[in-house]
Amino acid sequence: MRKRTKKTITLMALLLIGSMVLAACGAKEEPHELTPVEPEIINPKNEEPAVKPEPVKEPEPVKEPEPEPEPEPVTYPDPLTGLPLETDVSAKRPYAVMINNHKQAQPTVSLTKASIVYEYIAEGGITRLLALYQDIEGVGEIGTVRSARPYFLETCLGYDAIYVHAGGSDEAYADLKAWKMDHMDGVRGGRDASIFWRDSYRKSHNGYEHSLMTSSEKILEYVNSTTMRQEHKEGYDTMMRFGETSAAEGGEEAGHLNVHFSNYKSTDFYYDKDTGMYDVNQFGVPITDKYDDNEVNLAVKNVIVMHTSARVIDDYGRMRYETTGSGTANYYCEGRCIPIEWSRGTRNDPFRFTVDGELLSFMPGETYICVINPKASAEKATALEE
């Protein structure tokens, strides 16, 4: 009896525990707030999240520095040609060399390098040339050299030039001494005679009197060993002016100019439209300089035919020209011609070439001046032949 009761109690206890458990499981929970959670973006391809890129700024172009402009070369006008030179030679005295112009003496040497050439009759209808070199340095050999005459000395004085000659007339020697001219003489000179020599080829082919030479190197070497004045005195003026257009532009046509000095000698100038220069001819051929195997024809930019009185003074046919006072002349440039005037007060003054009282404006370039007595000589200009 007692056993049965014990099992019953145990059973009842188990039932009681079970019901308590069921009651606990079925108890109603109190609701509570949930914090919202942002949904997680799942990238199934495991790609990097797309981020909007910042706009890429183009780099500022690097400016190349502006190149420095090439400096304009500094040049100085040649006082006798107006052509540009790298050095200023305006204070230097030029050199005047007597050049033989006998037909037998051709070709000349370095006449084409002269700044200005004067042509006068020397004697017997034969002309002689005075070649003026503003800057003689580097010219080289010059010749052939001949003797002095008074009017060449007077012309030389107007340019304050140092004179180079070989002998001279008695009157010329007297003037050289009286006027105290700086000069070098190849005949009666002393130490200065050493700057001259006889060219052996010319001596045998042209003749002894047509063979005397000198050179710029020997001239300068001698002058530098003396106290000879090499610069102009303060205030010296060549009275030459230069412009970019021809003063003869509106003048008469003059493509060919013939200057008839005498029955022995004429000089012809032929205008070349391509070069703008006058080619100079004599004895029927161009005047040429010969350097080794090369020949260079003489061509000039400006031509003047200067009219003055002249007369024969002795039995040798030597001349005397009036180089002071005033007179008429003609100016030829770029195939045209106009009348001009010349004037000079004393032999120490430069020539003044004028148009209507104003100084003539030369074109930059070399000048050839023919001095004639229009009563005995003549000039004839004609239009350029096409």
C-alpha positions in Angstrom: 0.0 0.0 0.0 2.7 2.3 0.9 4.6 1.6 -2.4 1.8 2.6 -4.5 1.5 6.0 -2.8 5.2 6.8 -3.3 5.0 6.3 -7.1 1.9 8.4 -7.1 3.7 11.3 -5.4 6.6 11.0 -7.7 4.4 11.1 -10.7 2.5 14.0 -9.5 5.8 15.9 -8.9 6.9 15.3 -12.4 3.6 16.5 -13.8 3.8 19.6 -11.7 7.3 20.4 -13.0 6.2 19.8 -16.6 3.3 22.1 -16.2 5.5 24.8 -14.8 7.8 24.4 -17.8 5.0 24.7 -20.2 3.7 27.7 -18.5 7.0 29.4 -18.7 7.3 28.6 -22.4 3.9 29.9 -23.2 4.4 33.2 -21.3 3.7 36.3 -23.4 6.8 38.6 -23.9 6.6 42.3 -23.5 7.3 44.1 -26.9 10.4 46.5 -27.1 11.8 49.1 -29.7 14.4 48.0 -32.2 17.1 50.4 -33.4 16.9 50.6 -37.2 20.0 49.2 -39.0 21.0 50.4 -42.4 20.8 47.6 -44.9 24.2 46.3 -45.9 24.9 46.6 -49.6 26.2 43.4 -50.8 28.5 43.6 -53.8 28.2 40.1 -55.3 31.1 40.7 -57.7 33.4 41.8 -54.9 34.0 45.0 -56.8 35.4 48.2 -55.4 32.7 50.6 -54.5 32.0 53.1 -57.1 33.4 56.5 -56.0 32.8 59.6 -58.1 36.3 60.8 -59.2 37.4 64.4 -58.7 37.7 66.2 -62.0 41.3 66.0 -63.4 42.8 69.4 -63.9 44.9 69.7 -67.1 48.4 70.9 -66.1 49.1 74.5 -67.0 51.2 74.6 -70.2 54.8 75.5 -69.5 55.6 78.7 -71.4 58.8 78.6 -73.2 60.8 81.8 -72.4 60.7 84.3 -75.2 64.0 84.1 -77.0 66.1 87.1 -76.6 66.1 89.1 -79.9 69.4 89.0 -81.7 71.0 92.4 -81.1 71.2 94.5 -84.2 74.8 94.7 -85.3 76.4 98.0 -84.6 77.7 99.6 -87.8 79.3 102.9 -88.7 79.0 104.7 -92.0 82.1 105.0 -94.1 82.6 108.8 -94.5 83.6 108.5 -98.1 81.1 105.8 -99.3 78.3 105.8 -96.7 78.5 102.0 -96.6 78.2 100.3 -93.2 81.4 99.3 -91.4 82.0 97.3 -88.3 84.4 99.9 -86.9 84.2 103.6 -86.8 86.9 105.0 -89.1 85.5 108.5 -89.5 88.3 110.0 -87.5 91.0 108.4 -89.6 92.8 110.2 -92.4 92.3 108.5 -95.7 95.2 107.5 -98.1 95.5 108.9 -101.6 97.5 106.8 -104.0 98.6 107.9 -107.5 97.6 105.1 -109.9 99.1 104.7 -113.4 96.4 104.7 -116.1 98.5 104.3 -119.2 97.2 101.6 -121.5 100.4 99.7 -121.2 100.0 99.6 -117.3 96.8 97.6 -117.3 95.4 95.9 -115.3 95.4 97.9 -112.2 95.7 96.4 -108.7 93.2 97.3 -105.9 91.6 100.2 -107.8 88.3 98.4 -107.2 88.8 98.7 -103.4 89.0 102.5 -103.5 86.3 104.6 -102.0 86.6 107.5 -104.5 88.5 107.7 -107.8 89.5 110.9 -109.5 90.6 111.0 -113.1 92.4 113.9 -114.7 94.6 114.3 -117.7 98.2 114.2 -116.6 100.0 115.0 -119.8 99.8 114.4 -123.6 96.2 113.4 -123.3 97.0 110.5 -121.0 95.0 110.4 -117.8 96.1 109.5 -114.3 94.0 108.3 -111.3 93.9 109.4 -107.7 92.5 106.5 -105.6 91.3 107.4 -102.2 91.1 104.7 -99.5 89.2 105.7 -96.4 90.4 102.5 -94.6 93.5 101.2 -96.2 94.0 98.3 -93.8 93.7 94.9 -95.5 93.6 96.3 -99.1 96.8 94.5 -100.0 98.9 95.3 -103.0 98.2 98.6 -104.8 99.5 99.8 -108.2 101.1 100.6 -110.3 102.2 103.9 -108.7 103.0 107.0 -110.7 104.2 110.6 -110.2 102.5 113.6 -108.6 100.9 116.7 -110.1 99.8 119.9 -108.3 96.1 119.4 -108.9 96.3 115.9 -107.5 98.0 117.4 -104.4 95.2 120.0 -104.1 92.5 117.3 -104.4 94.3 115.2 -101.8 94.4 118.2 -99.4 90.7 118.6 -99.5 90.3 115.1 -98.0 93.1 115.7 -95.5 94.6 112.5 -97.0 98.1 111.0 -96.7 99.6 111.0 -100.1 101.5 108.1 -101.8 103.3 108.7 -105.1 106.4 107.9 -107.1 108.2 111.1 -108.2 106.5 114.2 -109.5 106.9 117.3 -111.6 109.1 120.1 -110.4 106.1 122.2 -109.5 104.6 119.3 -107.5 107.8 118.8 -105.5 107.8 122.5 -104.7 104.2 122.3 -103.5 104.8 119.2 -101.4 107.5 121.1 -99.5 105.7 124.4 -99.3 102.4 122.9 -98.1 104.2 120.5 -95.7 102.2 117.6 -97.0 102.4 114.1 -95.4 103.5 111.9 -98.2 105.5 108.8 -99.2 107.7 109.0 -102.4 109.0 106.0 -104.3 111.5 108.0 -106.3 113.1 110.7 -104.2 112.0 109.3 -100.8 114.3 108.4 -98.0 113.2 105.6 -95.7 109.7 105.8 -97.1 111.0 104.6 -100.5 111.3 101.1 -98.8 107.5 100.7 -99.1 107.8 100.4 -102.9 109.1 97.6 -105.1 109.3 96.7 -108.8 107.1 93.8 -109.9 109.3 91.5 -112.0 106.6 90.3 -114.3 105.3 93.8 -115.0 108.9 95.1 -115.5 109.5 92.5 -118.2 106.0 92.6 -119.8 104.7 96.1 -119.2 107.8 98.1 -119.0 110.0 99.5 -116.2 108.0 102.7 -115.6 104.7 100.6 -115.3 106.0 98.2 -112.7 106.2 100.1 -109.3 104.0 98.6 -106.6 103.2 99.2 -102.9 100.9 97.7 -100.4 98.6 98.6 -97.5 100.8 96.6 -95.1 104.0 98.4 -96.0 102.2 101.8 -96.0 100.8 101.3 -92.5 104.0 99.8 -91.2 105.9 102.9 -92.3 103.3 105.4 -91.0 103.1 103.7 -87.6 106.9 104.1 -87.3 106.6 107.9 -87.7 105.0 110.8 -85.9 102.8 111.4 -88.9 99.3 112.5 -87.9 96.8 109.7 -88.6 93.6 111.3 -87.5 91.6 114.3 -88.8 91.8 117.5 -86.9 88.7 118.2 -84.8 85.8 119.6 -86.8 86.9 118.1 -90.1 83.9 117.4 -92.5 84.1 115.6 -95.8 81.0 117.5 -97.0 79.6 114.3 -98.3 76.1 113.2 -97.4 74.3 110.0 -98.2 70.7 109.0 -98.6 68.6 105.9 -99.5 67.2 107.3 -102.7 69.0 108.7 -105.7 69.1 112.5 -106.1 69.1 111.9 -109.8 65.8 109.9 -109.7 63.8 112.5 -111.7 66.7 113.4 -114.1 67.3 112.5 -117.7 68.0 109.0 -118.8 71.8 108.2 -118.8 72.3 104.5 -119.2 75.5 105.0 -121.0 78.0 107.8 -120.3 81.1 108.5 -122.4 83.6 111.0 -121.1 86.0 112.0 -123.8 89.2 113.3 -122.2 91.4 113.4 -125.3 92.0 111.6 -128.6 94.0 109.1 -126.6 91.6 108.5 -123.7 87.9 108.1 -123.1 86.1 106.5 -120.2 82.7 104.8 -120.5 80.2 104.1 -117.8 77.5 101.5 -118.5 74.5 101.3 -116.1 73.6 97.7 -115.0 70.0 97.5 -113.9 70.6 94.3 -112.1 73.3 95.7 -109.8 72.3 99.3 -109.8 75.9 100.2 -110.6 77.9 101.7 -113.4 80.5 99.4 -114.9 83.6 101.4 -115.9 85.3 100.7 -119.2 88.3 102.2 -120.9 90.4 101.3 -124.0 87.4 99.3 -125.1 87.4 96.9 -122.2 86.3 96.9 -118.5 88.7 98.4 -116.0 89.8 95.4 -114.0 91.9 94.5 -111.0 93.8 91.3 -111.2 94.4 89.2 -108.1 96.3 86.1 -108.9 94.1 84.3 -111.5 91.0 86.4 -110.7 89.9 89.6 -112.4 87.4 92.0 -110.8 85.6 94.7 -112.9 85.4 98.2 -111.5 81.8 99.3 -110.8 80.7 102.4 -109.0 77.4 103.7 -107.6 78.0 107.4 -108.2 79.6 109.3 -111.2 80.3 113.0 -111.3 81.7 114.8 -114.3 83.2 118.1 -113.0 83.7 121.0 -115.3 86.6 123.4 -114.7 89.2 125.4 -116.6 92.4 123.7 -117.5 95.4 124.5 -119.8 98.7 123.1 -120.9 101.6 124.7 -119.2 104.8 123.2 -120.8 106.2 121.4 -123.8 105.6 118.0 -122.1 101.9 118.7 -122.2 101.5 119.0 -118.4 98.3 120.5 -117.2 97.1 123.1 -114.7 93.5 122.7 -113.4 91.5 125.2 -111.3 90.4 123.2 -108.3 89.1 126.1 -106.2 86.3 128.5 -106.9 83.1 127.1 -108.4 81.7 125.5 -111.5 79.1 123.2 -113.0 79.0 119.4 -112.9 76.7 116.6 -113.7 75.7 113.8 -111.3 74.9 110.3 -112.6 73.2 107.6 -110.5 71.0 104.6 -111.3 70.8 105.4 -115.0 69.8 109.1 -114.5 71.5 112.4 -114.6 70.9 115.9 -113.1 73.0 119.1 -113.2 74.8 120.1 -110.0 77.4 122.6 -108.9 80.8 122.3 -107.2 82.6 124.8 -105.1 85.6 125.1 -102.9 87.2 128.1 -101.1 90.8 127.0 -100.7 92.9 124.0 -101.6 92.5 122.8 -98.0 88.7 122.7 -98.1 86.8 119.7 -99.3 84.8 119.9 -102.5 81.1 120.8 -102.0 78.8 119.2 -104.5 75.3 120.9 -104.3 71.9 120.9 -105.8 70.0 124.2 -105.6 72.4 125.3 -102.8 72.0 122.1 -100.7 74.6 119.4 -100.3 74.2 116.6 -102.8 72.9 113.4 -101.3 75.0 110.6 -102.7 73.8 107.0 -102.8 75.9 104.7 -100.5 78.7 103.2 -102.6 81.9 104.1 -104.4 82.2 107.3 -106.5 84.1 108.1 -109.7 84.8 111.7 -110.5 86.0 112.8 -114.0 87.5 116.3 -114.0 87.4 117.9 -117.5 87.7 121.2 -119.3 84.5 121.3 -121.3 86.1 123.5 -123.9 88.6 120.7 -124.8 86.8 117.6 -123.6 83.3 116.4 -123.7 80.7 114.1 -122.1 77.8 112.4 -123.8 75.1 110.5 -122.0 72.5 108.4 -123.7 69.5 106.4 -122.6 69.9 102.8 -121.5 69.7 100.4 -124.4 67.2 97.6 -123.8 
